[in-house]
């Protein structure tokens, strides 16, 4: 038996999974993401965590086929990352660096792409060869799997639907520097900002107004209780997201679109809202495209990471 690791690097925590070569998850755990000193300690911390796991399990390095790691930024085919802003990273070869620290083969990819690969392998995308995963969290990310393989593009940003422009008249800037990106409206942060904008522009009563500081979850909760302002904000978010997905389907033509990330915990109400607006905006040839919820949750990235390593280094 051989083994491998899937690693998902986030801005707050690094998720790690230890797998058997047949895809069984043996152990999963998290370590803090140390972003001090421009994130220089992140990879040494990962290497130490992997070494500790091997020591605990009694597995020799020779039995490890490799490590698959996902990071929140563009990664090219040679393993070079091009800035991970929320980690403090610039441009360097991630694969070579982590391999030198662990002595193990390493393959790197964008975190959303690896989450998509994980969902296609073991989650909500099983059986689909052409899948777009839309991750709705602090931002809006996208991962694309066509013909069963990750599509990253020439700059590592294929599938990044969060920065499709859906509102050209927007005056506020997205974190990317553009204006009117779907991320500004359909992410957890974006939904809160959208609701606050509705509060400032409308005088009608709302439970959100009484809260002062509220979360994306609060917006969904108030909408479920009949709060019309919260419902209006969510409907706007659904419309922009449905529009962006419809545009993406004209380019990538997936058979399945999965909604994942923290916002997807809203469940069926989110799926129904986005699906309705997608149907309103879609190109007629995409009418058979199915929308569904992702199922692996926070484990999607580690499954995808190991699957990437298995594809690259498995026999």
N, C-alpha and C positions, 0 to 999 in steps of 0.2 A: 504494500500500500504506500502511495505517495500522498503528499499533503500540499497545501498552499494557503496563502493569505489574501483576503480582500480588505482593502483599507479605503475609508471614505473620510477625507480631510474637510472639516467644517471650520467656520470661524470661531466656534466655541469649544467643540469637542472633536476628537478624532475617533471614529468608530472602526474597530478591527474585528475581523472574523477569521477563524481558523477552520479550514475545510479539509475533508478527505477528497481524494481525486474523483470520487463518484458524486460529489456535490453535497454531501451531508455537512451541515454546519455543526462542528464539534464544540466550539466555544465562541462567544462574542463578548466584547467589553469595550469600554471607552476610556480615553485619557484626555486630559485638558489640552486644548490647543494653545501653546505658548507663543503668542504673537509679539512678545517683546524682542527688541534688538532685530527688527525687521524679519521676524520669524525664523531666525537662524537655528533655534533649538527644536523646531518641529520635527524635522527628519531624524535627528539623533534620538529624540524621544520615541519616535515610531520604531526605530531600530532596536532600542532597548526593550520596548514592549514586546516585540517579536522574539527577541532572544529570551526573555523571561518566559514566554509561552512555550517555546521549544524546551526550555529547561524543565518546566513543570510537567510537560507531557512526555518527556523522555524521547522525543523525536529528534533524530540527527539532521543536520543541515543537508546532508546528501539525500535525504528523503523528501526534501521540499522542492517542488517543481518551480515555484516562483511566487512573486508578489504582484498583485494588480492593485493599482492605487488611483483613486479619483480625486481631483482637486478642483476648486471653484474658479476656473479660468481656462483659457485656450491652451491646448497641448498639441504639438505637431507630431508627425509620425516618428520623429527621432527622439521623442521624449522631452523636447524643449518646451518649457512653459513660457508664455508671454504675459507676464504680470498677473498675479493674484492679489488684487488690491487689499482685500480684507485680511490677508495673511501677512502683508508687508513684503511679499516676494516680487522680485523683478524678473529678469530673463536669465534662465540657466537650465541645464540639462538635469531634470529631476531623476530620470531613470539612472543615469550614471552615478549621481550623487548618492541615492539610496542604495544602489547596488554596492558601492564602495563601503558603505556603513554596515551592511548586513552580510555581504558575501553571497547574496542570493540574486537570481535573475529578477528584473523588475520591468513591468510594462505599465505606463501611465496613460491616463485619459481624463477628459473632462468629467466632472462628477455627475452632471445630468445625463450625459451619454452612457456612463456606466450604470446609473440607476435604470435607464431604459433597457439596457442589456440584461440587467438582473430581472426586471419585470417580464421581459420576453422569455427568459430562461425558466424562471421559477414562480412568476407572479401573475398579474392580471393579463399579461400579453402572451401567455403560453398558447402556442398554436398559430400565432400571427407572425408572418415573416416581414411585415411592413408596418412598423409601429412608431408613432410619435408620442413621447412622454412629455407632458407639460407639468413642470413642477411649480407649485404655487406656495411660496414661502415668504421670506423677507423680500425677495425679488420674484421674478418670473423667469424660469429657466426652461430649456428644452433639450431633450435627447432624442436622437433619431436612429432607428435601426431599420435598414432596408435589406431585403434578401438575407435576413438573419444576422447582418453585420452592422457594426457601428459606422455611421457616415459622419465624419468630422469636418470634411471640406479642406480647402487649401490653407486656411488660417485657423482651423480648429473650432470654428464658430457655427457650423451648420446646425440647424435646429434651434438656435437661440432666438426663439420667437418673442421673448420678452422685450425686444427692442424693435419690433415692428411698430411703425407709427400708425396710430389709430385716431389721433386727434391733432391735425396740423395747426389748429388755432390755440393750442395750449401755450401758456406763457411761462409756466414753471419748468425748471430743468429736471430731467431724470438724472440719476446718479452717473449715467454713462455720458452725460453732457448734451444729449439730444433733448427734444421737447415733444411730448405727446406719445411716448412709448406706452405700450399696453401694461408694462410693469408699474407704471405710475397709477394704475387704476385697479388692477386685478390681483396684485400681490397682497399679502396681509397688511403691509404698510400702506399700500395704495388704497385699499378699501377703507382704512381708517381716515386717510387724507380726503378721500372722496366724500365720506360721510360728514366730515368736519366742514367741507366746502358746502355741502347741502345745508348744514345747520346755519352757516353764515349767510346763505342766500335765500333761505326760506324762514318764515316766522312761525310756522306751524309747530304745535307741541310735539315733543319727542322725548322718550326716556333717555336717549343718548345725551340730550341737552343737559339733563339733570346730573349725569355722571361726571361731566367735565372731562376727565381723562379716561378713555375707553379703548378696548381692544377690538381686533377683527372678530373675535368670538362673540363679543358683546353686540356687534352689529347684526350678526346672524341670529343671535338670541332675541334681540328686540324685533327683528323682522318676523321671526316665527310667532311672536306674540301680537302681531298686527300693527306694529309701528310703521306708519306709512313712509316716513322719511327714511328709515333704515331700509325698507323695501325698495324705495326709489334709488338709493345709492347702490344697492346690490344689483338691481336691474341694469343700471348703467355699467357696472363692472362686468356683468354677464355679457352685455352687448359688445363691449370693447373686446373682451376675451373671445367671444364667438366669432367676431370679425377677424381677429388675428389668426385664429385656428383655421378659418375658412381660407384666408390668404395663404397660409402655410400649406394647406392641402392642395392648392393649385400648383404648388411647386414640387412638393415631396410625394404627394398622392399616397398617403398611408391608408391601409385598410382599417386601422384602429388608432384612436387617439385616447391615451390614458391621462387622467387628471390625478396628480400626486402632490406631495408636499403637505405642509401643515394645514393649509386652507382646505384641502380635500377632506379633512376630518368632518367638515360640514355635511358630507355625505350626499344623499339623494337630492336634497334641495339644490345643492350646487350643480350636480350633474344635470338635473332637469332644466335649470335656468340657463346654463351654458349651451346645452344641446339645442334648446329652442332658438337661441340667438344664432348658433352655428347654422342651423337649418335655414334661417332667414337670410344669411349672408353667403351661403355656399354656392359654388359653381355647380351646375346641375349634374355634371358627370361625377361629382363626389357624393351623390345622394346615398350611396351604400356605405359610406364611411361610418364606422361605429364609434361612439364615445362611451367610455366606461371609467370607473375609478381604479386607480392602482391599488394593489393589495399588499405589497411587501412593507409599506411604511418606511421607517428609518433604516430597515435592513436592505433596501434595494441596492444601495451603493456598494455594500460589502459583497453581496451576491454577484453584482455586475463586475466588481473588481476581480473576484476569484475567477469568474467565467472568462474574463479577458486574459488572465494569467494562464488558465487552462488551455485556451485557444492558442496562445502564443508559445507555451512551453510544454504542454502535455503531449504525450506520444499518441 
